[in-house]
Amino acid sequence: MKPKSIAVSFEPLDNAKLANLCGALDENLRQVEMAYDVTVARRGEHCRIDGDLTQARLAAEALRHFYAQAAVPLSIDDIQLGLIELRNRSLATQASAGLLTKKSDLHGRTPNQVEYLRLIQEHDITFGIGPAGTGKTYLAVAAAIDAYERDQVQRIVLTRPAVEAGERLGFLPGDLAQKVDPYLRPLYDALYDLMGFDKVTRLFEKGNIEIAPLAYMRGRTLNHAFIILDEAQNTTPEQMKMFLTRIGIGAKAVITGDVTQTDLPKGQKSGLVEARRILAEVRGLAFADFNAGDVVRHPLVARIVAAYESHAKKD
C-alpha cells in the first residue's frame, strides 16, 4: 500500500506538555513509531506521520491521547503500557479493576488478560498458556493476593519445577533454600512488586505465603489456599497429575506455562501439553490462551514472539 502522511498539531500549545509528551531526545515519539510501524517527524508543535494510512491514523490518535496526559512527564513505561491499552481500548474498560494489591490501577490490559482474570475468579482451576511477557504469572499472583486480602483463602502457595533453562548450572552452593532460590526468583519479584517487601517478609515468617519447588508438593493436601504452578511446561505428566491432586477444600489453583519453551530432556512429554489434551472436557476447569498480541513488555518482544509463531507454522 502506498504510504500516506497525516499532520498532527498540538493545540492549545503548552511547551511543558509538549516536552513531556516527546521525552528526552523524542524517545517517546520513537516508541509510537515502533508500535505502529510509522515515521514521526516533528517541528515544534507540528508532527507529520508517514506510513500506512490506517496505522498513521492510529499513531495520530495515540499522540493526541498522550498529549492530553502530559501534564506530568511521561516515561517510556507510561508510553508502552498506554500503547497496549489503546490497542485494546474497547475491552480494557471491562478489565477486572479493583484487585487488592499494592498497585491500585492493576487490571488486564488486553482482551485475553481480561478473560484470564475472569476465568480465575469463576473457576477453581485455571490454565494460562502462552508466550513469555503476556502476564500469565504476574496476573495470577495478583489474583492470589486479591483472594488473600479478601479472606477468600488463608494462604498463598507458589511453586515451579526446578528445571534448568537449556543450561547446565552444575553445583550450586548454600543450603537447600539457597539452591532452589534462583528457580523461584520470578515469583518473589512478582510478590514484592504487588505486595511490598516488608509485608511479604512478614507473611513468609507467619507461613501465610510459601514458595517451594514442585517436588515439595508430593504427599500434601492444600486446603483454603491459592496455589500457582508456574513454568508448568517443564512438568512431566506424572508431576502434573501429582500437583492437580494436591488441591484441597476451599482451594484455587492457576497453572501457567509456555509450551513453546520446554526445557525437559529431549523426548520427555510435557505435563502441561498432556493435561490440556486430557482435561479439555472436564467441567470446572478453564483454559486461557495468550498470543503475541498480549505481550506487555518492550514492543519488540511482541514482534519477536509473532515471528517465532509464524516460523513454527511454516515448519
Solvent accessible surface area in square Angstrom, and as a share of the most:
residue,aa,sasa,rsa
1,M,189,0.84
2,K,152,0.65
3,P,92,0.58
4,K,89,0.38
5,S,67,0.43
6,I,30,0.15
7,A,83,0.64
8,V,2,0.01
9,S,52,0.33
10,F,3,0.01
11,E,130,0.58
12,P,120,0.76
13,L,83,0.41
14,D,58,0.30
15,N,110,0.56
16,A,68,0.52
17,K,48,0.21
18,L,13,0.06
19,A,65,0.50
20,N,28,0.14
21,L,2,0.01
22,C,5,0.03
23,G,22,0.21
24,A,70,0.55
25,L,177,0.88
26,D,31,0.16
27,E,64,0.29
28,N,1,0.01
29,L,1,0.01
30,R,89,0.33
31,Q,17,0.07
32,V,2,0.01
33,E,29,0.13
34,M,53,0.24
35,A,39,0.30
36,Y,21,0.08
37,D,108,0.56
38,V,13,0.07
39,T,76,0.44
40,V,5,0.03
41,A,40,0.31
42,R,93,0.34
43,R,208,0.76
44,G,39,0.37
45,E,43,0.19
46,H,92,0.41
47,C,5,0.03
48,R,123,0.45
49,I,0,0.00
50,D,35,0.18
51,G,13,0.12
52,D,48,0.25
53,L,50,0.25
54,T,83,0.48
55,Q,55,0.24
56,A,0,0.00
57,R,145,0.53
58,L,75,0.37
59,A,0,0.00
60,A,2,0.02
61,E,75,0.33
62,A,0,0.00
63,L,0,0.00
64,R,126,0.46
65,H,54,0.24
66,F,3,0.01
67,Y,17,0.07
68,A,77,0.60
69,Q,91,0.41
70,A,0,0.00
71,A,82,0.64
72,V,96,0.55
73,P,104,0.65
74,L,19,0.09
75,S,57,0.37
76,I,62,0.31
77,D,93,0.48
78,D,68,0.35
79,I,1,0.00
80,Q,21,0.09
81,L,57,0.28
82,G,11,0.11
83,L,11,0.06
84,I,12,0.06
85,E,48,0.21
86,L,25,0.13
87,R,124,0.45
88,N,20,0.10
89,R,112,0.41
90,S,95,0.61
91,L,58,0.29
92,A,15,0.11
93,T,120,0.70
94,Q,113,0.50
95,A,13,0.10
96,S,22,0.14
97,A,82,0.64
98,G,42,0.40
99,L,11,0.06
100,L,81,0.40
101,T,23,0.13
102,K,139,0.59
103,K,81,0.34
104,S,100,0.65
105,D,91,0.47
106,L,15,0.07
107,H,36,0.16
108,G,0,0.00
109,R,39,0.14
110,T,1,0.00
111,P,48,0.30
112,N,46,0.24
113,Q,6,0.03
114,V,20,0.11
115,E,67,0.30
116,Y,0,0.00
117,L,2,0.01
118,R,97,0.35
119,L,17,0.08
120,I,3,0.01
121,Q,103,0.46
122,E,103,0.46
123,H,43,0.19
124,D,89,0.46
125,I,27,0.14
126,T,1,0.00
127,F,0,0.00
128,G,0,0.00
129,I,13,0.07
130,G,8,0.07
131,P,15,0.10
132,A,40,0.31
133,G,11,0.10
134,T,0,0.00
135,G,20,0.19
136,K,19,0.08
137,T,28,0.16
138,Y,64,0.24
139,L,6,0.03
140,A,0,0.00
141,V,0,0.00
142,A,0,0.00
143,A,8,0.06
144,A,0,0.00
145,I,1,0.00
146,D,14,0.07
147,A,4,0.03
148,Y,36,0.14
149,E,60,0.27
150,R,111,0.41
151,D,126,0.65
152,Q,114,0.51
153,V,10,0.06
154,Q,120,0.53
155,R,62,0.23
156,I,0,0.00
157,V,0,0.00
158,L,0,0.00
159,T,0,0.00
160,R,27,0.10
161,P,8,0.05
162,A,50,0.38
163,V,43,0.25
164,E,41,0.18
165,A,75,0.58
166,G,69,0.66
167,E,105,0.47
168,R,202,0.74
169,L,80,0.40
170,G,58,0.55
171,F,169,0.70
172,L,47,0.24
173,P,97,0.61
174,G,42,0.40
175,D,87,0.45
176,L,103,0.51
177,A,70,0.55
178,Q,110,0.49
179,K,60,0.26
180,V,24,0.14
181,D,40,0.21
182,P,73,0.46
183,Y,38,0.14
184,L,5,0.02
185,R,95,0.35
186,P,64,0.40
187,L,0,0.00
188,Y,39,0.15
189,D,74,0.38
190,A,8,0.06
191,L,0,0.00
192,Y,57,0.21
193,D,57,0.30
194,L,0,0.00
195,M,17,0.07
196,G,12,0.11
197,F,126,0.52
198,D,97,0.50
199,K,64,0.27
200,V,0,0.00
201,T,46,0.27
202,R,128,0.47
203,L,11,0.05
204,F,56,0.23
205,E,139,0.62
206,K,144,0.61
207,G,42,0.40
208,N,33,0.17
209,I,3,0.01
210,E,44,0.20
211,I,21,0.10
212,A,5,0.04
213,P,11,0.07
214,L,2,0.01
215,A,73,0.57
216,Y,99,0.38
217,M,0,0.00
218,R,155,0.56
219,G,69,0.66
220,R,65,0.24
221,T,87,0.51
222,L,1,0.00
223,N,63,0.32
224,H,73,0.33
225,A,0,0.00
226,F,2,0.01
227,I,0,0.00
228,I,0,0.00
229,L,0,0.00
230,D,8,0.04
231,E,52,0.23
232,A,0,0.00
233,Q,4,0.02
234,N,7,0.03
235,T,0,0.00
236,T,29,0.17
237,P,22,0.14
238,E,117,0.52
239,Q,52,0.23
240,M,5,0.02
241,K,145,0.62
242,M,13,0.06
243,F,0,0.00
244,L,33,0.17
245,T,79,0.46
246,R,46,0.17
247,I,38,0.19
248,G,17,0.16
249,I,131,0.67
250,G,45,0.43
251,A,9,0.07
252,K,36,0.15
253,A,0,0.00
254,V,0,0.00
255,I,0,0.00
256,T,0,0.00
257,G,3,0.03
258,D,11,0.06
259,V,62,0.36
260,T,110,0.64
261,Q,97,0.43
262,T,53,0.31
263,D,46,0.24
264,L,25,0.12
265,P,92,0.58
266,K,212,0.90
267,G,80,0.77
268,Q,73,0.32
269,K,132,0.56
270,S,11,0.07
271,G,1,0.01
272,L,0,0.00
273,V,80,0.46
274,E,33,0.15
275,A,6,0.05
276,R,87,0.32
277,R,163,0.60
278,I,102,0.52
279,L,32,0.16
280,A,58,0.45
281,E,157,0.71
282,V,71,0.41
283,R,230,0.84
284,G,46,0.44
285,L,29,0.15
286,A,8,0.07
287,F,43,0.18
288,A,5,0.04
289,D,69,0.36
290,F,13,0.05
291,N,71,0.36
292,A,12,0.09
293,G,36,0.34
294,D,3,0.02
295,V,4,0.02
296,V,38,0.22
297,R,133,0.49
298,H,74,0.33
299,P,23,0.15
300,L,83,0.41
301,V,38,0.22
302,A,18,0.14
303,R,103,0.37
304,I,93,0.47
305,V,21,0.12
306,A,43,0.33
307,A,60,0.47
308,Y,156,0.59
309,E,61,0.27
310,S,53,0.34
311,H,110,0.49
312,A,64,0.50
313,K,171,0.72
314,K,161,0.68
315,D,133,0.69
